[in-house]
Amino acid sequence: MEFRDLKKQYQLHKSEIDSAIQNVLLSGHFIGGSPVIQLEEKLADYVGVKHCITCANGTDALQLALMAWGIGEGDAVFVPDFTFFSTAEVVPWVKATPVFVDVDKDTFNISPYSLEEAIHEVINEGKLTPKVVIAVDLFGQPADFPAIRMITEKYNLLLLEDGAQGFGGRIGEKMACSFGDIATTSFFPAKPLGCYGDGGAIFTNNDEWAKLMQSYKVHGKGEDKYDNVRIGLNSRLDTIQAAVLLAKFDSFVNMEINAVNRVAEQYSQCLSDVVDVPKVKEGFVSSWAQYTIRVASGRDRLKFVLAENSIPSMIYYSKPLHEQMAFKEQQRIYCRLDNTIELCREVLSLPMHPYMEDRDVEYVCATVKKIHS
Ligand SMILES: *Cc1c(COP(=O)(O)O)cnc(C)c1O
C-alpha cells in the first residue's frame, strides 16, 4: 500500500499528462510561456482572487510575501508551533523574529486564544513590533479565519495564509488561499495539487503587492529582467510543471477533492471509537493533505505494527518548531505551547489519497482496531 499513490494517479491521467509535457518539449519554451499564464488565470479564477503569481516552491512563496510587505528586523511574525518547518523558516530569512503560537488540538490549526495571548505578551515586552500572522491550513483544513481575521483587524496585523496543504479546501463557498491578505500554496508532488517537481503560487487581491512579488521573483526586475530595481530571487515555476498542473487540474477539482473526503469519512466512521479522529469544523471542507489520528498512548507501537502489516504511516510532526535547533536563537517563548507538545507525542498520519480503494481503507481500519481495542 502507498501512503500517497502518485503512480496510480499518473497511470489514470497518463495520456493528458504525457501530451501536455510533449507539447512543452515541442515548443522549445521551458521557462514562462502560455502554460504558465493559463495556469495562473485558472488558479486565480478557482480561488476567487485577482492575482495568482506562480513561483518555484511554497517556501519561496511565503518569503516573497514577507519581502513584498517589507518585513524585517524587529518585526514579530506569529506562526503556529505545529507545522512544517518552512512556515517559520522564512521569518529569520527576512531578519524578523518568529513568535510561536499554540494550536487547537481538534483541528491542529493555530489557536485564536493562544494567538491573542502571544500578541499581548509581545506588546507588553515592548521589544518587537507585531506585524504578521501566518495561519496554516494544516493537513488540508482551512485555519479558523473568521476568528483570526478579527484578531488581525483588532491589532492591525497582516494575515498570511500558508495554504501549502490546504489548496482545494474551503469555508462555506470561500476557497482556501483567498483568506489571507496574501496566501501561498505549494505544488510539491505529495500536496493536494502536486506537480512533478517543485512548484508554488501566491494569491492576492492587492495590485501593488502583486507587482512587487512579480518583480522580486525575477531578480527584482523593473522594466525587464535586465533592469534590476531591487534585490530579488530566481523563483519561477517552469513550463513543464505548469503544463502538468493544467493537465491534472480538472480531475483535482471535479473528482479528487470529493474522493479524499469520502476516504476521510470512511476512516472516521470506522475509527472514531478507538482513536481520536480529526475534526473538521462546521461549514469547513478539508482537502485532506493528511488524515491524522491522535493516539493517547502507544502511538509508536501502533506505527510499528502497521508497518509490519505493510501499512505506511507518518508522524507529522514529531517536534514542535520551538524545539528545533535552527530556532535556538529565538529562545523567547511568549505563550504556553502545551497542545503542540502533546500532539507531537500523539499524532499519526494514515495513508490518504484520492485513489485509495475501499478495501485498503478497510484493511487499515481493521489493523488499527486489532491493535487498539
Ligand atoms: C510543504 C509546505 C511548505 C513548503 O512548500 P515547498 O513547496 O516544499 O517549499 C510550506 N508550508 C507548509 C505547511 C507545507 O506543508
The ligand as an SDF file (V2000), in Angstrom:
LIG
                    3D

 15 15  0  0  0  0  0  0  0  0999 V2000
    5.1200   21.8490    2.0530 C   0  0  0  0  0  0  0  0  0  0  0  0
    4.8890   23.0110    2.9030 C   0  0  0  0  0  0  0  0  0  0  0  0
    5.5190   24.2440    2.6740 C   0  0  0  0  0  0  0  0  0  0  0  0
    6.6230   24.4450    1.6790 C   0  0  0  0  0  0  0  0  0  0  0  0
    6.3570   24.0610    0.3950 O   0  0  0  0  0  0  0  0  0  0  0  0
    7.5810   23.6610   -0.5740 P   0  0  0  0  0  0  0  0  0  0  0  0
    6.9460   23.7230   -1.9330 O   0  0  0  0  0  0  0  0  0  0  0  0
    8.0290   22.3090   -0.1960 O   0  0  0  0  0  0  0  0  0  0  0  0
    8.6380   24.6960   -0.4150 O   0  0  0  0  0  0  0  0  0  0  0  0
    5.1760   25.3160    3.4680 C   0  0  0  0  0  0  0  0  0  0  0  0
    4.2780   25.1920    4.4580 N   0  0  0  0  0  0  0  0  0  0  0  0
    3.6590   24.0280    4.7250 C   0  0  0  0  0  0  0  0  0  0  0  0
    2.6450   23.9780    5.8020 C   0  0  0  0  0  0  0  0  0  0  0  0
    3.9490   22.8980    3.9600 C   0  0  0  0  0  0  0  0  0  0  0  0
    3.3450   21.7370    4.2480 O   0  0  0  0  0  0  0  0  0  0  0  0
  1  2  1  0
  2  3  1  0
  2 14  2  0
  3  4  1  0
  3 10  2  0
  4  5  1  0
  5  6  1  0
  6  7  2  0
  6  8  1  0
  6  9  1  0
 10 11  1  0
 11 12  2  0
 12 13  1  0
 12 14  1  0
 14 15  1  0
M  END
$$$$
